[in-house]
Amino acid sequence: MENNNTNYKIFKFLGIAVVLFYAFIFIGSSFSTAGVKDAPQIEYKSDYMNQKVELKDAEVLGKFWNDEGHYLVVYDEDTKSPKLFKISYSEWNLISIGGTY
C-alpha cells in the first residue's frame, strides 16, 4: 500500500512539472523577441532579365547515318562554317534537308 502512494506522488509531481515546463515554454516564446529590428534589406540582382537573345535558325545542309549513329550537317552563321550534330533516329527522321535546326 505504501508503494502505490509513493508512485502516485511521483507521477503527480511529474505531471505538475510537465505542465509548468509547457507553460514556461509557451510564455517564453510568446513574449520573447528574436532577431534584429533594423536588418539591412538585401537587394537581389540577376542578369537573367537584362539579357537579350536573338534566335537564329541554322540551315540543314545534309544528313547521314553510319554505324556510330545519325548525324546532321548544319551551316552555322556565326562561325560561317558547317557543324556536325549527332542526334537520335526519331529526330533525324523528322528533319529534312533545307529546313531549319
Number of C-alpha atoms within 10 A of each C-alpha: 5 6 7 9 9 11 11 11 11 11 11 12 11 12 12 11 12 12 11 12 12 12 12 12 11 11 11 11 11 9 8 7 9 7 6 7 7 6 7 7 6 6 5 5 8 7 7 7 7 8 7 8 6 5 6 11 13 18 17 20 16 17 18 11 13 7 5 7 12 18 18 22 19 23 20 15 12 8 8 8 9 17 14 12 12 15 14 11 12 9 9 17 11 7 15 14 14 12 13 14 15
